[in-house]
Amino acid sequence: MFERFQTVRSAPMKDFTTLRLGGPADWLITPRSALELKEILSEAGDNALPVTVIGQGSNLLVLDGGIRGAVVRMARGLTGCSVLENRIVAEAGTMMSSVAAAAAEAGLTGLEFASGIPGTVGGGVLMNAGAYGGEMSQIVQQVTVLGHDGQSTVLKSDELSFGYRCSALQGREMIVTQVVFQLSKGDKREIRERMNDLKRRRAEKQPLNVPSAGSTFKRPEGYFAAALIDQCGLKGYAVGGASVSSLHAGFLVNTGESAADFLELMCRVQRIVQERTGVWLEPEIRILGTAGSDFST
Ligand SMILES: Cc1cc2nc3c(=O)[nH]c(=O)nc-3n(C[C@H](O)[C@H](O)[C@H](O)COP(=O)(O)OP(=O)(O)OC[C@H]3O[C@@H](n4cnc5c(N)ncnc54)[C@H](O)[C@@H]3O)c2cc1C
C-alpha cells in the first residue's frame, strides 16, 4: 500500500515530533502535491484505514504504542508560498518561519509574531497559534480544506470560530491544504528588527535546545500556567526523562524515551497545581496514538 508515494513504513514518530517521543506509525506518508494528498486519502479509504494528519509535530505528544493506519505529514511536502500584493498564499506544509521571512522580504507586516513558532501554517491555523500579542486569527483571510471524502472547500476566517488556541477545524476530518494571509504594507527594517527582538526574547526565556512541544498547558483565564507551576515549586520536577524545565516552568521537556513518563508528569503537574492553587491546567499539546508498545501492522 502507498508504494507510489513518499512513504515510511513503521515510522518511529519520535523522529517526526519535536518532543522526540512516540512509537511507530504504520505508514507515514508525505504528499508532494494536493493531488497526491487526494489519492492518499482515497487509498486509505479503500482500505478502511484511519488517517491522522500532522504538520511539523511541534505540538504533539505521540504515545508509545504509535499510530495505527496512515499518518499524513504535511511538513516538507506541500510547501509552496507566494506573495500577491498584500496577501501571502501558502500551502499548508510551509513553515511559519518561512512565511514570516517571505512577508519581511516583501515589506509586509502582521506575521512577525509567528516567525519563532516552529510549526507549519496548517498546524498554526488549526491551533490558532499565537505569541507576543499576535495570533493566526488576526491575519488569516481564508483556508482551503480537503475532507477525508476528497471534497475541497474554502472557508473564510469568520467561519473558523477562532478562539484561544482553538478553531472550528479541531476534531473534524478536514485537512488544511492552503492558507491565505491578509497583511499590511510596512517598513522592511522595522519588520526585521521586531522579528529579531522576538527571537532574542524567546532564546532568553525558553529552553530551545531541549526537546519539547512548547507550552504544555493553555493559559488558564486570569493566570499564567508557568507562574502557577513555578509557584508550586515544580521547576525541575521529573518523572523519568520527562521534567519541568528549570528555565520556563510552562515547558515540560523530554530527555528520555517514554511518552508514558511524559504523560504521567503532565498528570502529576495538573494534580499538584490544582491541589495547591485550585486552578486546573488544560493541555495545549495534542495527544495522539495508543499507549503501550503492542502494535500490529
Ligand atoms: C520550542 C517551541 C515553541 C513554541 N512556541 C509556540 C508559540 O509561541 N505559540 C504557539 O501557539 N505555539 C507554540 N508552539 C507549539 C507549536 O509550534 C504550534 O502549536 C504550531 O502551530 C503547531 O504546528 P505543527 O505544524 O507542528 O502542527 P502539529 O504539532 O504537527 O499538529 C498540531 C495539530 O494540528 C493538526 N494539523 C497539523 N497540520 C494540519 C493540517 N494541514 N490540516 C489539519 N490539521 C492539521 C494535527 O492533527 C494536530 O492536531 C511551540 C512549540 C515549540 C516546540
Ligand as a Chemical Component Dictionary entry (heavy atoms), coordinates in Angstrom:
data_LIG
# 
_chem_comp.id                   LIG 
_chem_comp.type                 NON-POLYMER 
_chem_comp.pdbx_formal_charge   0 
_chem_comp.three_letter_code    LIG 
# 
loop_
_chem_comp_atom.comp_id 
_chem_comp_atom.atom_id 
_chem_comp_atom.alt_atom_id 
_chem_comp_atom.type_symbol 
_chem_comp_atom.charge 
_chem_comp_atom.model_Cartn_x 
_chem_comp_atom.model_Cartn_y 
_chem_comp_atom.model_Cartn_z 
_chem_comp_atom.pdbx_ordinal 
LIG C1  C1  C 0 10.006 25.463 21.126 1  
LIG C2  C2  C 0 8.548  25.642 20.806 2  
LIG C3  C3  C 0 7.958  26.887 20.907 3  
LIG C4  C4  C 0 6.601  27.049 20.611 4  
LIG N1  N1  N 0 6.051  28.295 20.698 5  
LIG C5  C5  C 0 4.748  28.459 20.408 6  
LIG C6  C6  C 0 4.154  29.759 20.481 7  
LIG O1  O1  O 0 4.805  30.752 20.789 8  
LIG N2  N2  N 0 2.830  29.873 20.207 9  
LIG C7  C7  C 0 2.065  28.797 19.855 10 
LIG O2  O2  O 0 0.862  28.963 19.600 11 
LIG N3  N3  N 0 2.608  27.560 19.767 12 
LIG C8  C8  C 0 3.918  27.375 20.030 13 
LIG N4  N4  N 0 4.462  26.125 19.941 14 
LIG C9  C9  C 0 3.608  24.967 19.604 15 
LIG C10 C10 C 0 3.511  24.657 18.092 16 
LIG O3  O3  O 0 4.676  25.101 17.409 17 
LIG C11 C11 C 0 2.263  25.277 17.442 18 
LIG O4  O4  O 0 1.084  24.777 18.049 19 
LIG C12 C12 C 0 2.208  25.003 15.938 20 
LIG O5  O5  O 0 1.182  25.777 15.391 21 
LIG C13 C13 C 0 1.962  23.525 15.593 22 
LIG O6  O6  O 0 2.180  23.364 14.190 23 
LIG P1  P1  P 0 2.659  21.947 13.606 24 
LIG O7  O7  O 0 2.732  22.073 12.136 25 
LIG O8  O8  O 0 3.871  21.486 14.280 26 
LIG O9  O9  O 0 1.413  21.054 13.984 27 
LIG P2  P2  P 0 1.436  19.588 14.667 28 
LIG O10 O10 O 0 2.034  19.692 16.014 29 
LIG O11 O11 O 0 2.013  18.605 13.724 30 
LIG O12 O12 O 0 -0.122 19.340 14.802 31 
LIG C14 C14 C 0 -0.900 20.114 15.707 32 
LIG C15 C15 C 0 -2.375 19.817 15.446 33 
LIG O13 O13 O 0 -2.719 20.301 14.151 34 
LIG C16 C16 C 0 -3.205 19.253 13.310 35 
LIG N5  N5  N 0 -2.713 19.572 11.963 36 
LIG C17 C17 C 0 -1.444 19.851 11.587 37 
LIG N6  N6  N 0 -1.419 20.185 10.274 38 
LIG C18 C18 C 0 -2.696 20.112 9.828  39 
LIG C19 C19 C 0 -3.325 20.336 8.552  40 
LIG N7  N7  N 0 -2.638 20.706 7.488  41 
LIG N8  N8  N 0 -4.672 20.164 8.462  42 
LIG C20 C20 C 0 -5.399 19.790 9.530  43 
LIG N9  N9  N 0 -4.857 19.558 10.753 44 
LIG C21 C21 C 0 -3.521 19.721 10.904 45 
LIG C22 C22 C 0 -2.672 17.960 13.915 46 
LIG O14 O14 O 0 -3.529 16.870 13.662 47 
LIG C23 C23 C 0 -2.685 18.305 15.415 48 
LIG O15 O15 O 0 -3.965 18.133 15.968 49 
LIG C24 C24 C 0 5.824  25.933 20.216 50 
LIG C25 C25 C 0 6.429  24.670 20.114 51 
LIG C26 C26 C 0 7.770  24.527 20.398 52 
LIG C27 C27 C 0 8.407  23.173 20.254 53 
# 
loop_
_chem_comp_bond.comp_id 
_chem_comp_bond.atom_id_1 
_chem_comp_bond.atom_id_2 
_chem_comp_bond.value_order 
_chem_comp_bond.pdbx_ordinal 
LIG C1  C2  SING 1  
LIG C2  C3  SING 2  
LIG C2  C26 DOUB 3  
LIG C3  C4  DOUB 4  
LIG C4  N1  SING 5  
LIG C4  C24 SING 6  
LIG N1  C5  DOUB 7  
LIG C5  C6  SING 8  
LIG C5  C8  SING 9  
LIG C6  O1  DOUB 10 
LIG C6  N2  SING 11 
LIG N2  C7  SING 12 
LIG C7  O2  DOUB 13 
LIG C7  N3  SING 14 
LIG N3  C8  DOUB 15 
LIG C8  N4  SING 16 
LIG N4  C9  SING 17 
LIG N4  C24 SING 18 
LIG C9  C10 SING 19 
LIG C10 O3  SING 20 
LIG C10 C11 SING 21 
LIG C11 O4  SING 22 
LIG C11 C12 SING 23 
LIG C12 O5  SING 24 
LIG C12 C13 SING 25 
LIG C13 O6  SING 26 
LIG O6  P1  SING 27 
LIG P1  O7  DOUB 28 
LIG P1  O8  SING 29 
LIG P1  O9  SING 30 
LIG O9  P2  SING 31 
LIG P2  O10 DOUB 32 
LIG P2  O11 SING 33 
LIG P2  O12 SING 34 
LIG O12 C14 SING 35 
LIG C14 C15 SING 36 
LIG C15 O13 SING 37 
LIG C15 C23 SING 38 
LIG O13 C16 SING 39 
LIG C16 N5  SING 40 
LIG C16 C22 SING 41 
LIG N5  C17 SING 42 
LIG N5  C21 SING 43 
LIG C17 N6  DOUB 44 
LIG N6  C18 SING 45 
LIG C18 C19 SING 46 
LIG C18 C21 DOUB 47 
LIG C19 N7  SING 48 
LIG C19 N8  DOUB 49 
LIG N8  C20 SING 50 
LIG C20 N9  DOUB 51 
LIG N9  C21 SING 52 
LIG C22 O14 SING 53 
LIG C22 C23 SING 54 
LIG C23 O15 SING 55 
LIG C24 C25 DOUB 56 
LIG C25 C26 SING 57 
LIG C26 C27 SING 58 
# 
